[in-house]
Amino acid sequence: MSNAFLVSIHDLLNRTRSLDFLAPLALRLYLAPVMISAGYNKAVSFDSTVAWFGNQEWGLGLPFPALLAFLATATELLGGMLLLLGLLTRYITLPLMFTMLIAMATVHWQHGWFAIAPSDPATSTALPLAQVGFPGAQASLENSEAVGERLTRAKRILREHGNYPWLTEKGNLVILNNGIEFAATYFIMLLVLFFYGAGRYLSLDYWFARRLSRPA
């Protein structure tokens, strides 16, 4: 393979940088409805949200639950709208990332990594980690075996006593694990936006920056 061919391939790849604004735009369009929906759900049942933040037995057991619930709700609602507009993007990612860290620490950490529990150890992403001795991976595979047993039992019962085709018409049965997977993914996406910003052309940040950079 000649050097000229490699250089031409590299130049071709570099030309795609003219469309690099699509990457942060995709992140923003993905994250915005997630954050707005989370904030909206907290807002419409705010009393329940406060109770969940403060209750020691079945909630988070946090101090100042009304204040923290308000801050979380406002951060998600406002943050989602700002991400959608591409306005103050790098600034708003900071409280949103903090919210994700709090969610991981207080809600999801005890459940491990997976949001949906794998039911087959042979196809679990924990398998190669277990083979190299990664902490917790073997326990995850054992959990997958238990999940598979329960799902098999549940499907058998539903096939015998329920309308199984109707029950699974909208998707397969799963066991919710509620691990940190989604919150960690959102954190990483927000981290990218923090460093790279909202992107060119299709964000208010870009146009305000251009306006401010023009000589008076």
Solvent accessible surface area in square Angstrom, and as a share of the most:
residue,aa,sasa,rsa
1,M,180,0.80
2,S,67,0.43
3,N,121,0.62
4,A,76,0.59
5,F,102,0.42
6,L,89,0.44
7,V,87,0.50
8,S,57,0.37
9,I,71,0.36
10,H,108,0.48
11,D,63,0.33
12,L,101,0.50
13,L,110,0.55
14,N,57,0.29
15,R,174,0.63
16,T,79,0.46
17,R,163,0.59
18,S,71,0.46
19,L,100,0.50
20,D,75,0.39
21,F,29,0.12
22,L,84,0.42
23,A,64,0.50
24,P,17,0.11
25,L,28,0.14
26,A,60,0.47
27,L,36,0.18
28,R,3,0.01
29,L,90,0.45
30,Y,123,0.47
31,L,0,0.00
32,A,0,0.00
33,P,74,0.47
34,V,45,0.26
35,M,1,0.01
36,I,50,0.25
37,S,56,0.36
38,A,32,0.25
39,G,0,0.00
40,Y,124,0.47
41,N,83,0.43
42,K,40,0.17
43,A,42,0.33
44,V,94,0.54
45,S,50,0.32
46,F,66,0.28
47,D,121,0.63
48,S,70,0.45
49,T,11,0.06
50,V,32,0.18
51,A,44,0.34
52,W,88,0.31
53,F,15,0.06
54,G,23,0.22
55,N,46,0.23
56,Q,146,0.65
57,E,161,0.72
58,W,156,0.55
59,G,22,0.21
60,L,39,0.20
61,G,19,0.19
62,L,39,0.19
63,P,86,0.54
64,F,152,0.63
65,P,41,0.26
66,A,55,0.43
67,L,99,0.49
68,L,57,0.28
69,A,0,0.00
70,F,118,0.49
71,L,87,0.43
72,A,16,0.12
73,T,10,0.06
74,A,37,0.29
75,T,24,0.14
76,E,7,0.03
77,L,47,0.23
78,L,94,0.47
79,G,0,0.00
80,G,0,0.00
81,M,94,0.42
82,L,19,0.09
83,L,0,0.00
84,L,86,0.43
85,L,91,0.45
86,G,0,0.00
87,L,41,0.21
88,L,90,0.45
89,T,0,0.00
90,R,112,0.41
91,Y,159,0.60
92,I,17,0.09
93,T,0,0.00
94,L,91,0.45
95,P,51,0.32
96,L,0,0.00
97,M,15,0.07
98,F,126,0.52
99,T,21,0.12
100,M,14,0.06
101,L,84,0.42
102,I,68,0.34
103,A,24,0.18
104,M,20,0.09
105,A,71,0.55
106,T,49,0.28
107,V,27,0.15
108,H,34,0.15
109,W,170,0.60
110,Q,142,0.63
111,H,77,0.34
112,G,38,0.37
113,W,118,0.41
114,F,30,0.13
115,A,4,0.03
116,I,71,0.36
117,A,6,0.05
118,P,27,0.17
119,S,49,0.32
120,D,64,0.33
121,P,33,0.21
122,A,73,0.57
123,T,108,0.63
124,S,7,0.05
125,T,95,0.55
126,A,6,0.05
127,L,54,0.27
128,P,75,0.47
129,L,77,0.38
130,A,20,0.15
131,Q,137,0.61
132,V,119,0.69
133,G,60,0.58
134,F,112,0.47
135,P,113,0.71
136,G,54,0.52
137,A,5,0.04
138,Q,101,0.45
139,A,62,0.48
140,S,26,0.17
141,L,13,0.07
142,E,100,0.45
143,N,65,0.33
144,S,0,0.00
145,E,97,0.43
146,A,33,0.25
147,V,9,0.05
148,G,15,0.14
149,E,116,0.52
150,R,144,0.53
151,L,17,0.08
152,T,73,0.43
153,R,149,0.55
154,A,38,0.30
155,K,55,0.23
156,R,116,0.42
157,I,88,0.45
158,L,52,0.26
159,R,146,0.53
160,E,116,0.52
161,H,150,0.67
162,G,35,0.34
163,N,92,0.47
164,Y,33,0.13
165,P,102,0.64
166,W,166,0.58
167,L,70,0.35
168,T,28,0.16
169,E,113,0.51
170,K,187,0.79
171,G,41,0.40
172,N,129,0.66
173,L,52,0.26
174,V,86,0.49
175,I,53,0.27
176,L,125,0.62
177,N,31,0.16
178,N,49,0.25
179,G,4,0.04
180,I,21,0.11
181,E,48,0.21
182,F,112,0.47
183,A,7,0.06
184,A,12,0.09
185,T,54,0.32
186,Y,36,0.14
187,F,45,0.19
188,I,99,0.50
189,M,26,0.11
190,L,0,0.00
191,L,65,0.32
192,V,60,0.34
193,L,0,0.00
194,F,46,0.19
195,F,126,0.52
196,Y,174,0.66
197,G,9,0.09
198,A,5,0.04
199,G,21,0.20
200,R,82,0.30
201,Y,85,0.32
202,L,96,0.48
203,S,3,0.02
204,L,66,0.33
205,D,40,0.21
206,Y,42,0.16
207,W,117,0.41
208,F,107,0.44
209,A,58,0.45
210,R,103,0.37
211,R,164,0.60
212,L,152,0.76
213,S,89,0.58
214,R,134,0.49
215,P,127,0.80
216,A,154,1.19
